[in-house]
Amino acid sequence: MTRKLPIGPMARNLFATAGVQIVVALLSLISGPLQARGLGPEGRGQLAVVLVIGQIAAFLSDAGTLGYVIRERARGRPRGVLIGSVLPILAVSFALWAIAAWPLALVFGKGDPTLTIMILAQLTLLPFTAATQLGSGVALAEERWRIMMIIRLTVAVVPVLGLLVLFLSDRMSVQSACICYFVATIIAAIPALALCLRSRPLVFSWSITLDAWRFGRVSMLTILITMGNTRADVLIVSQFLSLRDAGLYAVASILASMPLMLTSAVAQSLSRRLSLSSLGAETARASRLLLLVMAVICIGVAGAAPFVLPWLFGSAFRESVPILWILLFGTLCASPSNFLGYATSLAGHPKSAAFAQLIGVVVMAVTMIFLVPAWGLIGAAIGSALSYAASAGVLLRNAHGTSGIQWCSYIIPTARDVRDVVLLIRRKLSIVFGRPL
C-alpha cells in the first residue's frame, strides 16, 4: 500500500511547473553551446550584455505590479478591475523606459554600433514582456498551469529552433541570435494578451491603482536590487574587464543558475499559498526540501564541470570551470535567498525582502571593487557568491522574527523530509515506468 504523502497539493503544483522547468533547462543545454560555439567568447559576451539588460528591464517594466496582481487575484479580486487599474502604471513605466533607452544603449554598447542597436531593440520590446508578465501573474494566481506552460515553452523553444537553424547554416551572429530572442518575446505575449482580453470589461479603480503603486514602488525596489544582485555581475565584468571575459563569465553563470529553475518552479507552485500565509511551517519545509535537492544537483554539476563544460561549449571556454565552481556555492545560498524573498514579498513584507537584497548588492559591490582588479573573473565570482550568502542570512533572520520558527528549520532537512522526497520520487518514477520501484 502506497503511503499518501503529506505534501499533496504542493507536490501536484510543483510537478506541473517543474516539468516545464526541466524542459527549459534541457533546452538551455542546447542553446548555450550553440551560442558559445557559433559566437565565441567575445560574441557570447555581447549577446550576454543584450540579454541581461533585457532581463533586468523586463522585470522592472511592470513597475512592481506583478506581485500585487498575483496577491490580489489569489484573494479573489476581479481580473478586469486589476488589469484595468494597473494599465496606467504600466503606461508611465513604458514612457520612462523609452526616455532611458538611448543613454543605456550608449553606456553598455561601449561604442559598438551593433551592440548599441541590439540593446535599443531589446528595450523597445518591453510592452510585450510586461504583457507576458501580467498574464503570467493572473495565470499563477489562478493556478492555470496550461497557460504558464505555453508561455514558458514558447520563450524557450523558439530561440533554440532559430539558433539551431543559424548554426547549421553557418549564419549565426550577435544580430541574428538576438532576433531569435526578440521573436520569442513577441510570440510569448500572445497567450498572455489573450488571457487579459478575456478579462473584459476592464474597469479602472483609482483606489486600486494607488494601492498597486504603493505596493509596486516597494516591490520594484526589491526587484531592482534583486536584479542587481543576480544579473549585474555580467554587466560589471563587461564594463571593467572585457566582452571576452563577459562571455566566459556568462557561460559559467548560466550553468550555475540552471538549478535555480527548481527554486522558481517551487515558488510558482506555491504562489497562492504563499500569498495567504506568513512564512509558516509549510514555507519552512518547502525551503529546506528545496535546499536539499539543490545541494545534490550542485555537487553533481561541480563534479562533471571539468569534463562536460569544455565538451559542450568548446575548449575556448575551459577557463569558465573554476568560475562555475565558485558560482555553484552562490547557487546554494541563492536557493533560500530567492525562495524566501519571494515568499516574504507575497506574505506582505516587500520591504524586508528589499532590504535583504540591498545587503546582498552592497556586499557584491564592495567585494568586487577590491577583488575584480586583483583577481579578475575569480574575484567577480566570489563577490557574486558572497552577495547571495548575505541576502540569505538576512532573510532567514527576518523569517524567524516574523513566524517564530527557528532559522535552521528553513535550511536543514529532517529525516522525515528525506524519506518523503524519496517516496515521492519513487511514486512518480513508478508511474513513468508502469511498475512499482
C-alpha positions in Angstrom: 0.0 0.0 0.0 1.4 3.3 -1.1 1.7 5.9 1.7 0.0 9.2 0.9 2.5 12.0 1.1 1.5 15.0 3.3 2.6 17.5 0.6 -0.3 16.6 -1.7 -1.4 19.8 -3.5 2.1 21.3 -3.2 3.5 18.2 -4.9 1.0 18.3 -7.7 1.6 22.0 -8.4 5.3 21.5 -8.2 5.3 18.8 -10.8 3.1 20.9 -13.0 5.7 23.6 -13.1 8.9 21.6 -12.5 8.2 19.6 -15.7 8.3 22.8 -17.7 11.4 24.0 -15.9 13.2 20.7 -16.7 12.3 21.1 -20.4 13.6 24.7 -20.2 16.8 23.6 -18.6 17.4 20.9 -21.2 16.8 23.4 -24.0 19.3 25.7 -22.3 21.8 22.9 -22.7 21.2 23.1 -26.4 21.0 26.9 -26.9 24.0 27.6 -24.7 26.5 25.5 -26.6 25.1 26.7 -29.9 25.7 30.4 -28.8 29.1 29.7 -27.5 30.4 27.7 -30.5 28.7 30.0 -33.0 29.9 33.3 -31.5 33.0 32.6 -29.5 33.8 34.2 -26.1 33.6 37.8 -27.3 30.4 37.4 -29.3 28.9 35.4 -26.4 29.8 38.4 -24.1 28.0 40.8 -26.4 24.9 38.6 -26.5 25.0 38.3 -22.7 25.0 42.1 -22.3 21.9 42.5 -24.5 20.0 39.6 -22.9 20.9 40.7 -19.3 19.8 44.3 -19.9 16.6 42.9 -21.4 16.0 40.7 -18.4 16.6 43.5 -15.9 14.3 45.9 -17.9 11.6 43.2 -18.3 11.4 42.6 -14.6 11.2 46.3 -13.9 8.8 47.2 -16.7 5.7 46.3 -14.8 6.6 48.8 -12.1 6.4 46.2 -9.4 2.7 45.4 -10.0 3.2 41.7 -10.8 3.4 40.7 -7.1 0.3 42.9 -6.4 -1.7 41.2 -9.2 -0.8 37.7 -8.0 -1.7 38.5 -4.4 -5.0 40.3 -5.1 -6.2 37.8 -7.8 -5.4 34.9 -5.4 -7.6 36.7 -2.8 -10.5 37.0 -5.2 -10.1 40.5 -6.7 -11.8 40.5 -10.2 -9.4 40.2 -13.2 -10.9 43.1 -15.1 -10.6 45.5 -12.2 -7.0 44.5 -11.5 -5.8 44.8 -15.1 -7.7 47.9 -15.8 -6.3 49.6 -12.8 -2.6 48.7 -13.3 -2.6 49.8 -17.0 -1.9 53.5 -16.2 1.1 52.5 -14.1 2.4 50.4 -17.0 1.9 53.3 -19.5 4.0 55.6 -17.3 6.7 52.9 -16.9 7.0 52.4 -20.7 7.4 56.2 -21.2 10.2 56.3 -18.7 12.0 53.4 -20.3 11.6 55.0 -23.7 13.5 58.0 -22.4 16.2 55.9 -20.7 16.7 53.5 -23.7 19.2 55.6 -25.7 21.5 56.6 -22.8 21.6 52.9 -21.6 22.4 51.7 -25.1 25.3 54.2 -25.4 26.7 53.3 -22.0 26.6 49.5 -22.3 27.1 49.4 -26.1 30.7 50.6 -25.5 30.9 52.3 -28.8 29.9 49.2 -30.8 27.1 50.2 -33.2 25.7 46.6 -33.5 25.6 46.2 -29.7 24.0 49.6 -29.2 21.3 48.9 -31.8 20.5 45.5 -30.3 20.2 47.0 -26.8 17.8 49.6 -28.2 15.8 46.9 -29.9 15.6 44.8 -26.8 14.2 47.8 -24.8 11.7 48.5 -27.5 10.0 45.1 -26.8 9.2 46.0 -23.1 5.4 46.3 -23.7 5.4 42.7 -24.9 7.4 41.5 -21.9 5.2 43.4 -19.5 2.0 42.0 -21.1 3.5 38.5 -20.7 4.3 39.0 -17.1 0.8 40.5 -16.4 -0.9 37.5 -18.0 1.5 35.1 -16.2 0.7 36.7 -12.9 -3.0 36.1 -13.4 -2.4 32.6 -14.5 -0.2 31.9 -11.4 -2.8 33.3 -9.0 -5.5 31.1 -10.7 -3.1 28.1 -11.0 -3.8 27.9 -14.7 -0.7 25.8 -15.5 -1.5 25.2 -19.1 -1.2 28.9 -20.0 2.0 29.1 -18.0 3.4 26.1 -19.8 2.6 27.6 -23.2 4.3 30.9 -22.3 7.4 29.3 -20.8 7.9 26.8 -23.5 7.5 29.5 -26.2 10.2 31.6 -24.6 12.5 28.6 -24.5 11.7 26.6 -27.7 11.6 29.5 -30.3 15.1 30.7 -29.7 16.5 27.2 -29.7 14.9 26.4 -33.1 16.2 29.7 -34.5 19.7 29.2 -33.1 19.9 25.7 -34.5 19.0 26.8 -38.0 21.5 29.7 -37.8 24.3 27.3 -36.5 23.7 24.6 -39.1 23.6 27.2 -41.9 26.7 29.0 -40.6 24.8 32.3 -40.3 25.0 32.9 -36.6 25.9 36.4 -35.5 25.1 38.6 -32.5 22.4 40.3 -34.5 20.7 37.1 -35.8 20.9 35.4 -32.3 19.3 38.5 -30.7 16.5 38.4 -33.3 15.6 34.8 -32.3 15.0 36.0 -28.7 13.1 39.1 -29.9 10.7 36.9 -32.0 10.2 34.6 -28.9 9.3 37.6 -26.8 6.6 38.7 -29.2 5.1 35.2 -29.7 5.0 34.5 -25.9 3.0 37.7 -25.4 0.1 36.3 -27.5 -1.4 33.8 -25.0 -0.8 36.3 -22.1 -2.7 39.0 -24.0 -5.4 36.6 -24.9 -5.9 35.9 -21.2 -6.0 39.6 -20.4 -8.6 40.2 -23.2 -10.8 37.6 -21.7 -10.9 39.7 -18.6 -13.0 42.4 -20.3 -14.6 44.7 -19.4 -11.6 46.4 -18.0 -12.6 48.6 -15.1 -10.5 51.4 -13.7 -10.4 52.0 -10.0 -8.3 54.8 -8.7 -8.1 53.3 -5.2 -6.7 50.1 -6.6 -4.2 52.0 -8.8 -2.9 53.8 -5.7 -2.8 50.6 -3.8 -0.9 48.9 -6.6 1.5 51.8 -6.8 2.2 51.8 -3.1 2.8 48.0 -3.2 4.7 48.3 -6.5 7.1 51.0 -5.6 8.5 48.9 -2.8 8.3 45.7 -4.8 10.0 47.4 -7.7 12.8 48.5 -5.4 13.1 44.9 -4.3 13.2 43.7 -8.0 15.8 46.3 -8.9 18.0 45.3 -6.0 17.4 41.6 -6.8 18.3 42.1 -10.4 21.4 44.0 -9.3 22.2 41.1 -7.0 21.6 38.3 -9.6 22.3 39.9 -13.0 24.6 42.9 -12.6 27.7 40.8 -12.2 27.8 40.1 -16.0 27.4 43.8 -16.8 30.1 44.7 -14.3 32.5 42.2 -15.9 31.7 43.6 -19.4 32.4 47.1 -18.2 35.5 46.6 -16.1 37.2 43.7 -17.8 36.3 42.8 -21.4 33.5 41.4 -23.5 35.5 38.2 -23.9 35.6 37.9 -20.1 31.9 38.6 -20.0 31.4 35.7 -22.4 33.4 33.3 -20.2 31.6 34.5 -17.1 28.2 34.3 -18.8 28.7 30.6 -19.6 29.6 29.8 -16.0 26.8 31.9 -14.7 24.2 30.2 -16.9 25.2 26.7 -15.8 25.4 27.8 -12.2 21.9 29.4 -12.3 20.2 26.5 -14.0 19.4 24.6 -10.8 17.7 27.8 -9.6 14.9 27.0 -12.1 13.8 24.5 -9.5 13.5 27.3 -7.0 11.3 29.2 -9.4 9.2 26.1 -10.0 8.6 25.6 -6.3 7.9 29.3 -5.7 5.4 29.5 -8.5 3.7 26.2 -7.5 3.1 27.8 -4.1 2.2 31.3 -5.2 -1.4 31.1 -4.0 -0.4 29.5 -0.6 2.4 32.0 0.0 0.0 34.9 -0.7 -2.2 33.6 2.1 0.5 32.6 4.6 3.1 34.3 6.7 6.3 32.3 6.4 4.9 29.5 8.5 5.8 25.8 8.8 4.8 24.9 5.2 7.1 27.6 3.8 10.0 26.4 6.1 9.5 22.8 4.9 9.5 23.8 1.3 12.6 25.9 1.7 14.7 23.1 3.4 13.5 20.4 0.9 14.5 22.7 -1.9 17.9 23.3 -0.4 18.4 19.5 0.0 17.7 18.8 -3.7 19.8 21.8 -4.8 22.8 20.6 -2.8 22.6 17.2 -4.6 22.3 18.9 -8.0 25.1 21.4 -7.4 27.5 18.7 -6.2 26.8 16.7 -9.4 27.3 19.7 -11.7 30.6 20.6 -9.9 32.0 17.1 -10.4 31.0 16.9 -14.0 32.1 20.5 -14.9 35.8 19.9 -15.9 34.7 17.3 -18.5 31.2 18.5 -19.6 31.7 22.2 -19.9 34.6 22.1 -22.5 32.8 19.3 -24.3 29.5 21.3 -24.5 30.8 24.8 -25.1 34.2 24.2 -26.7 37.8 24.4 -25.4 37.8 28.2 -25.6 35.5 28.2 -22.5 37.7 25.9 -20.4 38.6 28.9 -18.3 35.0 29.1 -17.1 35.3 25.9 -14.9 36.8 27.4 -11.7 34.3 30.3 -12.1 31.5 27.8 -12.2 32.7 26.1 -9.0 32.6 29.3 -7.1 29.2 30.4 -8.5 27.7 27.0 -7.6 28.3 27.9 -3.9 26.4 31.1 -4.6 23.6 29.0 -6.1 23.3 27.0 -2.9 23.0 30.3 -1.0 20.6 31.7 -3.6 18.1 28.9 -3.1 16.8 30.1 0.3 17.5 33.7 -0.6 15.3 33.6 -3.8 12.6 31.4 -2.3 12.3 33.3 1.0 12.5 36.6 -0.8 9.5 35.6 -3.0 7.6 34.3 0.0 8.4 37.3 2.1 7.0 39.7 -0.6 3.8 37.7 -1.1 3.3 37.4 2.6 3.1 41.2 2.7 6.6 42.2 3.7 8.2 43.5 0.5 10.4 46.0 2.4 12.0 43.2 4.3 12.8 41.4 1.0 14.1 44.6 -0.5 16.4 45.2 2.5 17.8 41.6 2.3 18.6 42.1 -1.4 20.1 45.5 -0.8 22.5 44.0 1.7 23.5 41.5 -1.0 24.1 44.3 -3.5 26.2 46.2 -1.1 28.3 43.1 -0.3 28.7 42.4 -4.0 29.7 46.0 -4.8 32.3 46.2 -2.0 33.8 42.8 -2.7 34.0 43.3 -6.5 35.6 46.8 -6.1 38.5 45.1 -4.2 38.6 41.6 -5.8 37.9 42.2 -9.6 41.0 44.4 -10.2 43.2 41.9 -8.3 41.7 38.6 -9.2 39.6 39.3 -12.4 36.9 36.8 -13.1 37.6 34.8 -9.9 37.1 37.9 -7.9 33.8 38.6 -9.6 32.5 35.1 -8.9 33.5 35.4 -5.2 31.7 38.7 -4.9 28.5 37.2 -6.5 28.5 34.2 -4.2 29.0 36.3 -1.1 26.1 38.6 -2.1 23.8 35.6 -2.1 25.0 34.4 1.2 24.5 37.8 2.8 20.9 38.1 1.4 20.0 34.6 2.6 21.3 35.4 6.1 19.1 38.5 6.4 16.0 36.7 5.0 16.4 33.8 7.4 16.6 36.2 10.3 13.5 38.0 9.1 11.6 34.7 8.6 12.4 33.8 12.2 11.3 37.2 13.5 8.0 37.0 11.5 7.0 33.4 12.1 8.8 32.5 15.4 10.2 29.4 13.6 14.0 28.8 14.2 16.1 29.8 11.2 17.6 26.3 10.9 14.1 25.0 10.1 14.3 26.8 6.8 17.6 25.2 5.6 18.3 22.0 7.5 16.2 19.0 6.3 14.9 16.4 8.7 14.9 12.6 8.3 11.1 12.8 7.5 11.8 15.3 4.7 14.4 13.0 3.1 12.1 10.0 3.4 9.1 11.8 1.9 11.2 13.1 -1.1 12.5 9.6 -1.8 8.9 8.2 -1.6 7.6 10.9 -3.9 10.3 10.3 -6.5 9.7 6.6 -6.4 6.0 7.1 -6.8 6.5 9.3 -9.8 9.0 7.0 -11.4 6.6 4.1 -10.9 4.1 6.0 -12.9 6.6 6.7 -15.6 7.9 3.1 -15.9 4.5 1.5 -15.3 5.6 -0.7 -12.4 6.5 -0.3 -8.7 10.0 0.7 -7.8 
